[in-house]
Structure formats: C-alpha cells, structure tokens
Amino acid sequence: MDYVSALLPPVVMAAFFIALVMTIIKTQGGSNKGKEDAAVDAAIVRAESAQQARAPRAGDA
C-alpha cells in the first residue's frame, strides 16, 4: 500500500493541472475577446504615450 500513498499526490496534482489548463483554454476568446483586446490595445497606447512624454527631446539639454 506504500506505492498507492506515494503515487496519489502526483496523480491528484496532475489531474488538477490538466483541469486548470483546460479551463484556461476554454475561456480564451469567446464573446469577451473583443473587449479584452481593446483593453490591452488601450493600455499599450497609454504606456507608449506616457513613455514618449517622459523622453527628453533632441533639442533639450
């Protein structure tokens, strides 16, 4: 019975990991994909504009 107690934790962890991966894959895309993509695009634009505003200009010294 020692082999059962030795194999049970890895088998349980593997099952939970497979379920987690399957859940992540199933929730990608769908009806909210457009909203998620738009939110990411807006965040990238904000970050780029903030970076350009902080960058010193060539004429400034």
PDB file of N, H, CA, C and O in Angstrom:
ATOM      1  N   MET A   1       0.824  -1.209   0.000  1.00  0.00           N
ATOM      2  CA  MET A   1       0.000   0.000   0.000  1.00  0.00           C
ATOM      3  C   MET A   1       0.856   1.257   0.000  1.00  0.00           C
ATOM      4  O   MET A   1       0.339   2.353  -0.216  1.00  0.00           O
ATOM      5  N   ASP A   2       2.152   1.120   0.237  1.00  0.00           N
ATOM      6  H   ASP A   2       2.573   0.230   0.412  1.00  0.00           H
ATOM      7  CA  ASP A   2       3.020   2.289   0.207  1.00  0.00           C
ATOM      8  C   ASP A   2       3.078   2.905  -1.179  1.00  0.00           C
ATOM      9  O   ASP A   2       3.188   4.124  -1.312  1.00  0.00           O
ATOM     10  N   TYR A   3       3.006   2.074  -2.218  1.00  0.00           N
ATOM     11  H   TYR A   3       2.917   1.084  -2.111  1.00  0.00           H
ATOM     12  CA  TYR A   3       3.064   2.617  -3.570  1.00  0.00           C
ATOM     13  C   TYR A   3       1.838   3.462  -3.873  1.00  0.00           C
ATOM     14  O   TYR A   3       1.931   4.430  -4.627  1.00  0.00           O
ATOM     15  N   VAL A   4       0.677   3.112  -3.294  1.00  0.00           N
ATOM     16  H   VAL A   4       0.601   2.326  -2.682  1.00  0.00           H
ATOM     17  CA  VAL A   4      -0.537   3.912  -3.513  1.00  0.00           C
ATOM     18  C   VAL A   4      -0.378   5.286  -2.864  1.00  0.00           C
ATOM     19  O   VAL A   4      -0.704   6.301  -3.479  1.00  0.00           O
ATOM     20  N   SER A   5       0.115   5.325  -1.641  1.00  0.00           N
ATOM     21  H   SER A   5       0.379   4.501  -1.141  1.00  0.00           H
ATOM     22  CA  SER A   5       0.301   6.613  -0.963  1.00  0.00           C
ATOM     23  C   SER A   5       1.409   7.428  -1.621  1.00  0.00           C
ATOM     24  O   SER A   5       1.403   8.655  -1.524  1.00  0.00           O
ATOM     25  N   ALA A   6       2.353   6.780  -2.285  1.00  0.00           N
ATOM     26  H   ALA A   6       2.358   5.783  -2.365  1.00  0.00           H
ATOM     27  CA  ALA A   6       3.415   7.500  -2.983  1.00  0.00           C
ATOM     28  C   ALA A   6       2.936   8.054  -4.320  1.00  0.00           C
ATOM     29  O   ALA A   6       3.405   9.108  -4.750  1.00  0.00           O
ATOM     30  N   LEU A   7       2.018   7.371  -4.980  1.00  0.00           N
ATOM     31  H   LEU A   7       1.637   6.515  -4.631  1.00  0.00           H
ATOM     32  CA  LEU A   7       1.549   7.808  -6.295  1.00  0.00           C
ATOM     33  C   LEU A   7       0.344   8.741  -6.244  1.00  0.00           C
ATOM     34  O   LEU A   7       0.092   9.478  -7.198  1.00  0.00           O
ATOM     35  N   LEU A   8      -0.395   8.719  -5.154  1.00  0.00           N
ATOM     36  H   LEU A   8      -0.191   8.121  -4.379  1.00  0.00           H
ATOM     37  CA  LEU A   8      -1.622   9.507  -5.087  1.00  0.00           C
ATOM     38  C   LEU A   8      -1.387  11.014  -5.221  1.00  0.00           C
ATOM     39  O   LEU A   8      -2.078  11.635  -6.028  1.00  0.00           O
ATOM     40  N   PRO A   9      -0.469  11.643  -4.494  1.00  0.00           N
ATOM     41  CA  PRO A   9      -0.292  13.099  -4.640  1.00  0.00           C
ATOM     42  C   PRO A   9       0.075  13.552  -6.059  1.00  0.00           C
ATOM     43  O   PRO A   9      -0.510  14.520  -6.543  1.00  0.00           O
ATOM     44  N   PRO A  10       1.027  12.888  -6.752  1.00  0.00           N
ATOM     45  CA  PRO A  10       1.315  13.334  -8.113  1.00  0.00           C
ATOM     46  C   PRO A  10       0.138  13.154  -9.069  1.00  0.00           C
ATOM     47  O   PRO A  10      -0.070  13.974  -9.963  1.00  0.00           O
ATOM     48  N   VAL A  11      -0.620  12.095  -8.884  1.00  0.00           N
ATOM     49  H   VAL A  11      -0.451  11.429  -8.157  1.00  0.00           H
ATOM     50  CA  VAL A  11      -1.774  11.859  -9.761  1.00  0.00           C
ATOM     51  C   VAL A  11      -2.841  12.932  -9.524  1.00  0.00           C
ATOM     52  O   VAL A  11      -3.430  13.441 -10.478  1.00  0.00           O
ATOM     53  N   VAL A  12      -3.088  13.271  -8.274  1.00  0.00           N
ATOM     54  H   VAL A  12      -2.609  12.857  -7.500  1.00  0.00           H
ATOM     55  CA  VAL A  12      -4.070  14.306  -7.958  1.00  0.00           C
ATOM     56  C   VAL A  12      -3.608  15.652  -8.489  1.00  0.00           C
ATOM     57  O   VAL A  12      -4.406  16.397  -9.058  1.00  0.00           O
ATOM     58  N   MET A  13      -2.321  15.978  -8.311  1.00  0.00           N
ATOM     59  H   MET A  13      -1.673  15.373  -7.848  1.00  0.00           H
ATOM     60  CA  MET A  13      -1.804  17.248  -8.813  1.00  0.00           C
ATOM     61  C   MET A  13      -1.873  17.300 -10.334  1.00  0.00           C
ATOM     62  O   MET A  13      -2.194  18.345 -10.899  1.00  0.00           O
ATOM     63  N   ALA A  14      -1.581  16.202 -10.997  1.00  0.00           N
ATOM     64  H   ALA A  14      -1.320  15.353 -10.537  1.00  0.00           H
ATOM     65  CA  ALA A  14      -1.665  16.164 -12.456  1.00  0.00           C
ATOM     66  C   ALA A  14      -3.101  16.374 -12.925  1.00  0.00           C
ATOM     67  O   ALA A  14      -3.333  17.073 -13.911  1.00  0.00           O
ATOM     68  N   ALA A  15      -4.048  15.787 -12.244  1.00  0.00           N
ATOM     69  H   ALA A  15      -3.860  15.218 -11.443  1.00  0.00           H
ATOM     70  CA  ALA A  15      -5.457  15.948 -12.621  1.00  0.00           C
ATOM     71  C   ALA A  15      -5.901  17.399 -12.450  1.00  0.00           C
ATOM     72  O   ALA A  15      -6.589  17.944 -13.313  1.00  0.00           O
ATOM     73  N   PHE A  16      -5.506  18.026 -11.336  1.00  0.00           N
ATOM     74  H   PHE A  16      -4.946  17.583 -10.636  1.00  0.00           H
ATOM     75  CA  PHE A  16      -5.857  19.432 -11.141  1.00  0.00           C
ATOM     76  C   PHE A  16      -5.181  20.324 -12.170  1.00  0.00           C
ATOM     77  O   PHE A  16      -5.790  21.280 -12.648  1.00  0.00           O
ATOM     78  N   PHE A  17      -3.936  20.031 -12.518  1.00  0.00           N
ATOM     79  H   PHE A  17      -3.441  19.254 -12.130  1.00  0.00           H
ATOM     80  CA  PHE A  17      -3.221  20.819 -13.517  1.00  0.00           C
ATOM     81  C   PHE A  17      -3.889  20.693 -14.878  1.00  0.00           C
ATOM     82  O   PHE A  17      -4.055  21.693 -15.576  1.00  0.00           O
ATOM     83  N   ILE A  18      -4.268  19.507 -15.258  1.00  0.00           N
ATOM     84  H   ILE A  18      -4.133  18.695 -14.691  1.00  0.00           H
ATOM     85  CA  ILE A  18      -4.961  19.298 -16.543  1.00  0.00           C
ATOM     86  C   ILE A  18      -6.280  20.054 -16.552  1.00  0.00           C
ATOM     87  O   ILE A  18      -6.626  20.678 -17.556  1.00  0.00           O
ATOM     88  N   ALA A  19      -7.021  20.010 -15.450  1.00  0.00           N
ATOM     89  H   ALA A  19      -6.740  19.503 -14.634  1.00  0.00           H
ATOM     90  CA  ALA A  19      -8.286  20.740 -15.374  1.00  0.00           C
ATOM     91  C   ALA A  19      -8.050  22.244 -15.474  1.00  0.00           C
ATOM     92  O   ALA A  19      -8.826  22.947 -16.121  1.00  0.00           O
ATOM     93  N   LEU A  20      -6.994  22.745 -14.846  1.00  0.00           N
ATOM     94  H   LEU A  20      -6.363  22.174 -14.321  1.00  0.00           H
ATOM     95  CA  LEU A  20      -6.677  24.166 -14.915  1.00  0.00           C
ATOM     96  C   LEU A  20      -6.334  24.586 -16.338  1.00  0.00           C
ATOM     97  O   LEU A  20      -6.824  25.609 -16.816  1.00  0.00           O
ATOM     98  N   VAL A  21      -5.506  23.814 -17.011  1.00  0.00           N
ATOM     99  H   VAL A  21      -5.109  22.982 -16.622  1.00  0.00           H
ATOM    100  CA  VAL A  21      -5.131  24.131 -18.385  1.00  0.00           C
ATOM    101  C   VAL A  21      -6.353  24.093 -19.301  1.00  0.00           C
ATOM    102  O   VAL A  21      -6.518  24.958 -20.161  1.00  0.00           O
ATOM    103  N   MET A  22      -7.195  23.102 -19.116  1.00  0.00           N
ATOM    104  H   MET A  22      -7.062  22.399 -18.417  1.00  0.00           H
ATOM    105  CA  MET A  22      -8.400  23.015 -19.950  1.00  0.00           C
ATOM    106  C   MET A  22      -9.320  24.209 -19.706  1.00  0.00           C
ATOM    107  O   MET A  22      -9.910  24.730 -20.652  1.00  0.00           O
ATOM    108  N   THR A  23      -9.452  24.645 -18.468  1.00  0.00           N
ATOM    109  H   THR A  23      -8.972  24.221 -17.699  1.00  0.00           H
ATOM    110  CA  THR A  23     -10.280  25.807 -18.151  1.00  0.00           C
ATOM    111  C   THR A  23      -9.715  27.062 -18.793  1.00  0.00           C
ATOM    112  O   THR A  23     -10.464  27.869 -19.344  1.00  0.00           O
ATOM    113  N   ILE A  24      -8.409  27.231 -18.726  1.00  0.00           N
ATOM    114  H   ILE A  24      -7.801  26.576 -18.278  1.00  0.00           H
ATOM    115  CA  ILE A  24      -7.779  28.409 -19.338  1.00  0.00           C
ATOM    116  C   ILE A  24      -7.996  28.398 -20.843  1.00  0.00           C
ATOM    117  O   ILE A  24      -8.313  29.435 -21.426  1.00  0.00           O
ATOM    118  N   ILE A  25      -7.834  27.261 -21.471  1.00  0.00           N
ATOM    119  H   ILE A  25      -7.577  26.419 -20.997  1.00  0.00           H
ATOM    120  CA  ILE A  25      -8.006  27.171 -22.924  1.00  0.00           C
ATOM    121  C   ILE A  25      -9.457  27.451 -23.311  1.00  0.00           C
ATOM    122  O   ILE A  25      -9.707  28.134 -24.303  1.00  0.00           O
ATOM    123  N   LYS A  26     -10.403  26.940 -22.552  1.00  0.00           N
ATOM    124  H   LYS A  26     -10.200  26.384 -21.745  1.00  0.00           H
ATOM    125  CA  LYS A  26     -11.815  27.144 -22.882  1.00  0.00           C
ATOM    126  C   LYS A  26     -12.246  28.593 -22.723  1.00  0.00           C
ATOM    127  O   LYS A  26     -13.135  29.055 -23.438  1.00  0.00           O
ATOM    128  N   THR A  27     -11.625  29.321 -21.787  1.00  0.00           N
ATOM    129  H   THR A  27     -10.903  28.946 -21.205  1.00  0.00           H
ATOM    130  CA  THR A  27     -12.054  30.697 -21.541  1.00  0.00           C
ATOM    131  C   THR A  27     -11.346  31.700 -22.435  1.00  0.00           C
ATOM    132  O   THR A  27     -11.656  32.890 -22.373  1.00  0.00           O
ATOM    133  N   GLN A  28     -10.412  31.264 -23.259  1.00  0.00           N
ATOM    134  H   GLN A  28     -10.160  30.298 -23.309  1.00  0.00           H
ATOM    135  CA  GLN A  28      -9.753  32.176 -24.190  1.00  0.00           C
ATOM    136  C   GLN A  28     -10.697  32.467 -25.348  1.00  0.00           C
ATOM    137  O   GLN A  28     -11.352  31.569 -25.878  1.00  0.00           O
ATOM    138  N   GLY A  29     -10.755  33.723 -25.724  1.00  0.00           N
ATOM    139  H   GLY A  29     -10.223  34.453 -25.294  1.00  0.00           H
ATOM    140  CA  GLY A  29     -11.617  34.092 -26.839  1.00  0.00           C
ATOM    141  C   GLY A  29     -13.047  34.241 -26.390  1.00  0.00           C
ATOM    142  O   GLY A  29     -13.308  34.748 -25.299  1.00  0.00           O
ATOM    143  N   GLY A  30     -13.960  33.813 -27.201  1.00  0.00           N
ATOM    144  H   GLY A  30     -13.747  33.401 -28.087  1.00  0.00           H
ATOM    145  CA  GLY A  30     -15.369  33.896 -26.849  1.00  0.00           C
ATOM    146  C   GLY A  30     -15.930  35.294 -27.047  1.00  0.00           C
ATOM    147  O   GLY A  30     -15.394  36.089 -27.819  1.00  0.00           O
ATOM    148  N   SER A  31     -17.006  35.579 -26.346  1.00  0.00           N
ATOM    149  H   SER A  31     -17.441  34.933 -25.719  1.00  0.00           H
ATOM    150  CA  SER A  31     -17.719  36.835 -26.553  1.00  0.00           C
ATOM    151  C   SER A  31     -16.963  38.032 -25.994  1.00  0.00           C
ATOM    152  O   SER A  31     -17.172  39.153 -26.456  1.00  0.00           O
ATOM    153  N   ASN A  32     -16.095  37.826 -25.020  1.00  0.00           N
ATOM    154  H   ASN A  32     -15.925  36.915 -24.644  1.00  0.00           H
ATOM    155  CA  ASN A  32     -15.366  38.947 -24.425  1.00  0.00           C
ATOM    156  C   ASN A  32     -14.021  39.210 -25.085  1.00  0.00           C
ATOM    157  O   ASN A  32     -13.291  40.101 -24.649  1.00  0.00           O
ATOM    158  N   LYS A  33     -13.679  38.465 -26.115  1.00  0.00           N
ATOM    159  H   LYS A  33     -14.272  37.742 -26.469  1.00  0.00           H
ATOM    160  CA  LYS A  33     -12.366  38.620 -26.742  1.00  0.00           C
ATOM    161  C   LYS A  33     -12.172  40.019 -27.290  1.00  0.00           C
ATOM    162  O   LYS A  33     -11.091  40.586 -27.135  1.00  0.00           O
ATOM    163  N   GLY A  34     -13.160  40.585 -27.913  1.00  0.00           N
ATOM    164  H   GLY A  34     -14.038  40.124 -28.039  1.00  0.00           H
ATOM    165  CA  GLY A  34     -13.044  41.935 -28.461  1.00  0.00           C
ATOM    166  C   GLY A  34     -12.799  42.968 -27.379  1.00  0.00           C
ATOM    167  O   GLY A  34     -11.970  43.863 -27.542  1.00  0.00           O
ATOM    168  N   LYS A  35     -13.524  42.843 -26.266  1.00  0.00           N
ATOM    169  H   LYS A  35     -14.197  42.115 -26.134  1.00  0.00           H
ATOM    170  CA  LYS A  35     -13.334  43.790 -25.157  1.00  0.00           C
ATOM    171  C   LYS A  35     -11.953  43.638 -24.546  1.00  0.00           C
ATOM    172  O   LYS A  35     -11.312  44.633 -24.207  1.00  0.00           O
ATOM    173  N   GLU A  36     -11.489  42.405 -24.400  1.00  0.00           N
ATOM    174  H   GLU A  36     -12.010  41.597 -24.675  1.00  0.00           H
ATOM    175  CA  GLU A  36     -10.168  42.179 -23.826  1.00  0.00           C
ATOM    176  C   GLU A  36      -9.084  42.738 -24.737  1.00  0.00           C
ATOM    177  O   GLU A  36      -8.145  43.381 -24.266  1.00  0.00           O
ATOM    178  N   ASP A  37      -9.209  42.497 -26.040  1.00  0.00           N
ATOM    179  H   ASP A  37      -9.971  41.975 -26.423  1.00  0.00           H
ATOM    180  CA  ASP A  37      -8.224  43.018 -26.980  1.00  0.00           C
ATOM    181  C   ASP A  37      -8.218  44.544 -26.983  1.00  0.00           C
ATOM    182  O   ASP A  37      -7.153  45.160 -27.044  1.00  0.00           O
ATOM    183  N   ALA A  38      -9.390  45.151 -26.917  1.00  0.00           N
ATOM    184  H   ALA A  38     -10.254  44.651 -26.867  1.00  0.00           H
ATOM    185  CA  ALA A  38      -9.471  46.606 -26.896  1.00  0.00           C
ATOM    186  C   ALA A  38      -8.847  47.171 -25.620  1.00  0.00           C
ATOM    187  O   ALA A  38      -8.186  48.208 -25.664  1.00  0.00           O
ATOM    188  N   ALA A  39      -9.048  46.514 -24.509  1.00  0.00           N
ATOM    189  H   ALA A  39      -9.585  45.672 -24.473  1.00  0.00           H
ATOM    190  CA  ALA A  39      -8.457  46.980 -23.251  1.00  0.00           C
ATOM    191  C   ALA A  39      -6.938  46.889 -23.296  1.00  0.00           C
ATOM    192  O   ALA A  39      -6.250  47.791 -22.819  1.00  0.00           O
ATOM    193  N   VAL A  40      -6.410  45.816 -23.862  1.00  0.00           N
ATOM    194  H   VAL A  40      -6.969  45.082 -24.249  1.00  0.00           H
ATOM    195  CA  VAL A  40      -4.957  45.664 -23.977  1.00  0.00           C
ATOM    196  C   VAL A  40      -4.399  46.707 -24.936  1.00  0.00           C
ATOM    197  O   VAL A  40      -3.367  47.315 -24.654  1.00  0.00           O
ATOM    198  N   ASP A  41      -5.063  46.919 -26.058  1.00  0.00           N
ATOM    199  H   ASP A  41      -5.901  46.426 -26.288  1.00  0.00           H
ATOM    200  CA  ASP A  41      -4.600  47.930 -27.010  1.00  0.00           C
ATOM    201  C   ASP A  41      -4.596  49.318 -26.384  1.00  0.00           C
ATOM    202  O   ASP A  41      -3.658  50.086 -26.597  1.00  0.00           O
ATOM    203  N   ALA A  42      -5.620  49.650 -25.622  1.00  0.00           N
ATOM    204  H   ALA A  42      -6.382  49.027 -25.449  1.00  0.00           H
ATOM    205  CA  ALA A  42      -5.681  50.954 -24.967  1.00  0.00           C
ATOM    206  C   ALA A  42      -4.571  51.100 -23.940  1.00  0.00           C
ATOM    207  O   ALA A  42      -3.981  52.174 -23.824  1.00  0.00           O
ATOM    208  N   ALA A  43      -4.276  50.053 -23.199  1.00  0.00           N
ATOM    209  H   ALA A  43      -4.755  49.180 -23.293  1.00  0.00           H
ATOM    210  CA  ALA A  43      -3.201  50.114 -22.210  1.00  0.00           C
ATOM    211  C   ALA A  43      -1.850  50.298 -22.884  1.00  0.00           C
ATOM    212  O   ALA A  43      -0.999  51.030 -22.378  1.00  0.00           O
ATOM    213  N   ILE A  44      -1.644  49.645 -24.014  1.00  0.00           N
ATOM    214  H   ILE A  44      -2.335  49.051 -24.426  1.00  0.00           H
ATOM    215  CA  ILE A  44      -0.381  49.798 -24.746  1.00  0.00           C
ATOM    216  C   ILE A  44      -0.239  51.223 -25.257  1.00  0.00           C
ATOM    217  O   ILE A  44       0.840  51.808 -25.163  1.00  0.00           O
ATOM    218  N   VAL A  45      -1.311  51.786 -25.797  1.00  0.00           N
ATOM    219  H   VAL A  45      -2.187  51.310 -25.873  1.00  0.00           H
ATOM    220  CA  VAL A  45      -1.261  53.157 -26.301  1.00  0.00           C
ATOM    221  C   VAL A  45      -0.958  54.124 -25.163  1.00  0.00           C
ATOM    222  O   VAL A  45      -0.148  55.036 -25.332  1.00  0.00           O
ATOM    223  N   ARG A  46      -1.597  53.940 -23.998  1.00  0.00           N
ATOM    224  H   ARG A  46      -2.255  53.199 -23.861  1.00  0.00           H
ATOM    225  CA  ARG A  46      -1.327  54.815 -22.848  1.00  0.00           C
ATOM    226  C   ARG A  46       0.129  54.707 -22.407  1.00  0.00           C
ATOM    227  O   ARG A  46       0.762  55.718 -22.103  1.00  0.00           O
ATOM    228  N   ALA A  47       0.656  53.504 -22.370  1.00  0.00           N
ATOM    229  H   ALA A  47       0.142  52.682 -22.618  1.00  0.00           H
ATOM    230  CA  ALA A  47       2.042  53.309 -21.933  1.00  0.00           C
ATOM    231  C   ALA A  47       3.015  53.945 -22.923  1.00  0.00           C
ATOM    232  O   ALA A  47       3.992  54.572 -22.514  1.00  0.00           O
ATOM    233  N   GLU A  48       2.754  53.790 -24.223  1.00  0.00           N
ATOM    234  H   GLU A  48       1.960  53.281 -24.555  1.00  0.00           H
ATOM    235  CA  GLU A  48       3.636  54.388 -25.219  1.00  0.00           C
ATOM    236  C   GLU A  48       3.582  55.903 -25.181  1.00  0.00           C
ATOM    237  O   GLU A  48       4.615  56.558 -25.315  1.00  0.00           O
ATOM    238  N   SER A  49       2.397  56.473 -25.001  1.00  0.00           N
ATOM    239  H   SER A  49       1.558  55.941 -24.893  1.00  0.00           H
ATOM    240  CA  SER A  49       2.292  57.931 -24.965  1.00  0.00           C
ATOM    241  C   SER A  49       2.946  58.492 -23.702  1.00  0.00           C
ATOM    242  O   SER A  49       3.542  59.568 -23.746  1.00  0.00           O
ATOM    243  N   ALA A  50       2.845  57.785 -22.588  1.00  0.00           N
ATOM    244  H   ALA A  50       2.360  56.911 -22.553  1.00  0.00           H
ATOM    245  CA  ALA A  50       3.499  58.226 -21.362  1.00  0.00           C
ATOM    246  C   ALA A  50       5.020  58.144 -21.506  1.00  0.00           C
ATOM    247  O   ALA A  50       5.742  59.002 -20.998  1.00  0.00           O
ATOM    248  N   GLN A  51       5.498  57.120 -22.192  1.00  0.00           N
ATOM    249  H   GLN A  51       4.912  56.423 -22.605  1.00  0.00           H
ATOM    250  CA  GLN A  51       6.935  56.961 -22.392  1.00  0.00           C
ATOM    251  C   GLN A  51       7.461  58.066 -23.304  1.00  0.00           C
ATOM    252  O   GLN A  51       8.547  58.597 -23.067  1.00  0.00           O
ATOM    253  N   GLN A  52       6.711  58.415 -24.335  1.00  0.00           N
ATOM    254  H   GLN A  52       5.829  57.984 -24.527  1.00  0.00           H
ATOM    255  CA  GLN A  52       7.136  59.476 -25.241  1.00  0.00           C
ATOM    256  C   GLN A  52       7.114  60.826 -24.535  1.00  0.00           C
ATOM    257  O   GLN A  52       7.956  61.679 -24.818  1.00  0.00           O
ATOM    258  N   ALA A  53       6.175  61.035 -23.628  1.00  0.00           N
ATOM    259  H   ALA A  53       5.491  60.342 -23.398  1.00  0.00           H
ATOM    260  CA  ALA A  53       6.089  62.305 -22.906  1.00  0.00           C
ATOM    261  C   ALA A  53       7.266  62.456 -21.945  1.00  0.00           C
ATOM    262  O   ALA A  53       7.729  63.573 -21.715  1.00  0.00           O
ATOM    263  N   ARG A  54       7.753  61.359 -21.384  1.00  0.00           N
ATOM    264  H   ARG A  54       7.377  60.452 -21.571  1.00  0.00           H
ATOM    265  CA  ARG A  54       8.875  61.425 -20.445  1.00  0.00           C
ATOM    266  C   ARG A  54      10.224  61.529 -21.140  1.00  0.00           C
ATOM    267  O   ARG A  54      11.175  62.051 -20.558  1.00  0.00           O
ATOM    268  N   ALA A  55      10.329  61.040 -22.377  1.00  0.00           N
ATOM    269  H   ALA A  55       9.557  60.616 -22.850  1.00  0.00           H
ATOM    270  CA  ALA A  55      11.605  61.004 -23.075  1.00  0.00           C
ATOM    271  C   ALA A  55      12.065  62.425 -23.396  1.00  0.00           C
ATOM    272  O   ALA A  55      11.279  63.235 -23.889  1.00  0.00           O
ATOM    273  N   PRO A  56      13.337  62.733 -23.119  1.00  0.00           N
ATOM    274  CA  PRO A  56      13.847  64.078 -23.460  1.00  0.00           C
ATOM    275  C   PRO A  56      13.929  64.250 -24.959  1.00  0.00           C
ATOM    276  O   PRO A  56      14.222  63.307 -25.694  1.00  0.00           O
ATOM    277  N   ARG A  57      13.671  65.448 -25.398  1.00  0.00           N
ATOM    278  H   ARG A  57      13.433  66.214 -24.801  1.00  0.00           H
ATOM    279  CA  ARG A  57      13.718  65.728 -26.842  1.00  0.00           C
ATOM    280  C   ARG A  57      15.154  66.025 -27.228  1.00  0.00           C
ATOM    281  O   ARG A  57      15.982  66.339 -26.372  1.00  0.00           O
ATOM    282  N   ALA A  58      15.451  65.927 -28.522  1.00  0.00           N
ATOM    283  H   ALA A  58      14.779  65.672 -29.217  1.00  0.00           H
ATOM    284  CA  ALA A  58      16.819  66.083 -29.021  1.00  0.00           C
ATOM    285  C   ALA A  58      17.321  67.504 -28.769  1.00  0.00           C
ATOM    286  O   ALA A  58      18.510  67.685 -28.506  1.00  0.00           O
ATOM    287  N   GLY A  59      16.460  68.512 -28.841  1.00  0.00           N
ATOM    288  H   GLY A  59      15.494  68.365 -29.055  1.00  0.00           H
ATOM    289  CA  GLY A  59      16.875  69.897 -28.650  1.00  0.00           C
ATOM    290  C   GLY A  59      17.030  70.279 -27.186  1.00  0.00           C
ATOM    291  O   GLY A  59      17.672  71.286 -26.888  1.00  0.00           O
ATOM    292  N   ASP A  60      16.461  69.506 -26.259  1.00  0.00           N
ATOM    293  H   ASP A  60      15.939  68.688 -26.501  1.00  0.00           H
ATOM    294  CA  ASP A  60      16.557  69.806 -24.833  1.00  0.00           C
ATOM    295  C   ASP A  60      17.876  69.286 -24.276  1.00  0.00           C
ATOM    296  O   ASP A  60      18.315  68.186 -24.609  1.00  0.00           O
ATOM    297  N   ALA A  61      18.500  70.095 -23.422  1.00  0.00           N
ATOM    298  H   ALA A  61      18.143  70.989 -23.151  1.00  0.00           H
ATOM    299  CA  ALA A  61      19.745  69.610 -22.821  1.00  0.00           C
ATOM    300  C   ALA A  61      19.957  70.228 -21.466  1.00  0.00           C
ATOM    301  O   ALA A  61      20.955  69.939 -20.805  1.00  0.00           O
TER     302      ALA A  61
END
